[in-house]
Amino acid sequence: MTRILKLGLSLLLLGLPTQALSAMRMGVGYSTVTSGRQVPALTLGVDYKGWAVSSMLAGVKTEVYYSSGIMVNALQVKDWGNFWFGRLEVGVGAGVYRGEKGIYMDLDPSGTPTNLEKDMDNLIGPAFRVAFKPAKYVHLSVEYMMGIGVSVISNAWGDVGMGAIGVEL
C-alpha cells in the first residue's frame, strides 16, 4: 500500500502542468508517528489554485523496534497575508494515514531480539496545516491529522503531526 501511495504522488507531481501549480514543496522535520516520540520525516506537496495535496513519509528503526508511516492530506489553503514574521498560510481538509510498527518482545540466549510483534494503523480524518514563510522560497510548517480509525472503538483517537522546514518552488 505504501508503494502505491508513493507512486501515486510521484505521478501526480509529474502529471500536473507546471504553469498551473502555485507551488511545489519539499521539507524535512520530525513527526509523531510513534505516539509522541520525535521521528525523522520528509514532506512533499503541491498547491493548485487554492488547494493543496501534501504527504509525509516518516520512519525509524533500531535493534529493538521499528516504525514507519505515510500520511496524505488534501487541504483547502488560504493566504492570511503578511505579518512581522513573514507570510502565513493556513489549510484545512482531510487526510489518510497508514503506519506499521514492530517490536521484539524477547531475547534469545545470545542476546539477539526475537518474537517480533507487528501492528498496523489505518486512519482517516480531518487535517490542517499552518505554514510560516519568512522568505520567498522557505517555509516553516506544522501539519496535523486527527485520525478516526479502529482506535475510536477503544475510546481513543489516532493522531499524526509533523513540524518541518523546507523550500517551495
C-alpha positions in Angstrom: 0.0 0.0 0.0 2.8 2.4 0.9 4.5 1.8 -2.5 1.2 2.6 -4.3 0.8 5.8 -2.4 4.4 6.9 -3.2 3.9 6.0 -6.9 0.6 7.9 -7.0 2.1 11.1 -5.5 5.1 10.8 -7.9 2.7 10.5 -10.9 0.6 13.4 -9.6 3.7 15.6 -9.4 4.8 14.7 -12.9 1.4 14.8 -14.4 0.3 18.3 -13.4 1.3 21.1 -15.8 3.8 23.3 -14.0 2.3 26.6 -15.1 -0.9 25.6 -13.2 0.9 24.8 -10.0 1.1 27.6 -7.4 4.0 25.8 -5.6 5.8 22.5 -5.1 7.0 21.9 -1.5 9.7 19.7 0.0 10.8 19.7 3.6 12.4 17.8 6.4 11.4 17.6 10.1 10.0 15.5 12.8 6.8 13.5 13.1 4.9 12.0 15.9 4.1 8.6 14.2 5.2 6.8 17.4 2.7 8.5 19.6 4.8 11.4 20.8 8.4 10.4 20.2 10.1 12.5 17.5 10.8 10.6 14.3 12.6 12.0 11.2 10.3 12.7 8.4 10.1 14.0 4.8 7.2 16.1 3.5 6.3 16.6 -0.2 3.4 18.6 -1.5 1.8 20.6 -4.3 -0.5 23.6 -4.4 -3.1 24.1 -7.1 -5.5 27.1 -7.3 -6.2 27.3 -3.5 -5.9 23.6 -2.9 -3.0 21.5 -1.7 -2.0 17.9 -1.6 0.7 17.1 0.9 2.3 13.9 2.0 4.6 12.9 4.9 6.9 9.9 5.0 8.4 9.0 8.4 10.2 6.1 9.9 12.7 4.9 12.5 14.4 1.5 13.1 16.6 0.3 16.0 17.7 -3.1 17.2 14.5 -3.4 19.3 11.7 -1.8 17.3 10.7 -0.1 14.0 8.0 2.3 13.0 7.1 3.7 9.6 4.2 5.7 8.2 2.8 7.7 5.4 0.2 10.5 5.6 -1.5 12.2 2.6 -3.7 15.2 3.1 -6.0 17.2 0.8 -6.4 20.8 2.0 -8.1 24.0 1.0 -5.5 26.7 1.6 -6.0 30.4 2.4 -3.2 33.0 2.4 -3.7 35.1 5.5 -1.2 37.8 4.4 2.0 39.3 5.7 2.9 39.5 9.4 6.1 40.6 11.2 7.5 37.0 10.8 6.5 36.7 7.1 3.5 35.3 5.2 1.1 33.0 6.8 -0.9 30.2 5.0 -3.5 28.0 6.7 -5.0 24.9 5.2 -8.0 22.8 6.4 -9.1 19.5 4.9 -9.0 15.7 5.3 -6.3 13.1 5.3 -5.4 9.4 5.4 -2.6 7.7 7.3 -1.1 4.2 7.2 1.6 3.1 9.6 3.3 -0.1 10.7 5.1 -0.7 13.9 7.1 -3.7 15.2 8.7 -4.5 18.5 10.8 -7.5 19.6 9.4 -9.0 22.7 12.1 -11.5 23.8 15.9 -12.1 23.6 17.5 -15.4 22.8 20.4 -16.7 24.9 22.9 -14.9 22.7 21.1 -11.5 23.2 19.5 -11.4 19.8 15.9 -10.0 19.8 13.2 -12.5 18.8 9.4 -12.7 18.7 8.5 -9.7 16.6 5.0 -8.3 17.3 3.6 -6.1 14.5 0.8 -3.6 14.5 -0.8 -1.6 11.6 -2.6 1.7 11.9 -5.1 2.9 9.2 -6.7 6.2 9.9 -8.8 8.8 8.1 -9.9 12.2 9.4 -9.7 16.0 9.5 -6.4 17.6 8.8 -4.8 21.1 9.0 -1.6 22.8 8.0 -0.1 26.1 9.2 2.9 27.4 7.2 5.0 30.5 8.1 7.0 31.8 5.1 9.8 34.1 6.4 11.4 34.3 2.9 10.0 33.8 -0.6 11.1 30.2 -1.0 11.3 29.0 2.6 8.6 27.6 4.8 8.3 26.5 8.4 5.2 24.4 8.7 3.1 22.3 11.1 0.8 19.7 9.7 -1.6 17.6 11.8 -4.2 14.9 11.2 -6.8 13.7 13.7 -7.4 10.2 12.6 -10.7 8.3 13.1 -10.0 4.6 12.8 -10.0 1.4 14.8 -8.8 3.4 17.8 -12.2 5.1 18.1 -13.7 1.8 19.2 -11.4 1.7 22.1 -12.3 5.3 23.1 -9.1 6.8 21.7 -8.0 9.0 18.8 -5.1 8.3 16.5 -3.3 11.5 15.6 -0.2 12.2 13.5 1.6 15.5 13.4 4.7 16.9 11.8 6.8 20.0 12.0 9.1 20.8 9.1 11.4 23.3 7.5 11.6 23.3 3.7 11.7 25.0 0.3 9.0 25.9 -2.2 9.5 26.1 -5.9 
